[in-house]
């Protein structure tokens, strides 16, 4: 099976990994997205701000592959501060719905000791199914 690398046009190129891989069967695997911009700059050191940016990054990759939010079938969240995530549930829900609407795929939440990008407070990876290409 061959896969196509998915890289939004306006993003700084990924080095050593792919932001997305679209397989021949229409499955899109989106690598872990942190809360930095397309130029790999953290504009905020706030959990909610980074969460919103990470979700927007996922949407950018899906749209570049020709899909939409409703194609997401799985999200895996990696957070470094469980207490902050739990304390800010109302804000988490508001931002989630603002970016992804009322689409709720299968999800997992994992608390981790740290992430590769030191400024990252969370990382979210996704899987989407775009359907078989014509």
Buried (B, 14 or more C-beta within 10 A) or exposed (E): EEBBEBBBEEBEEEEEEBBBBBBEEBBBBBBBBBBBBBEEEBEBEBBBBBBBBBBBBBBBBBBBBBBBBEBBEBBBBBBBBEEBBEEBEEBBEEBBEEBBEEEEBEEEEEEEEEBEBEEBBBBBBBBBBBEEEE
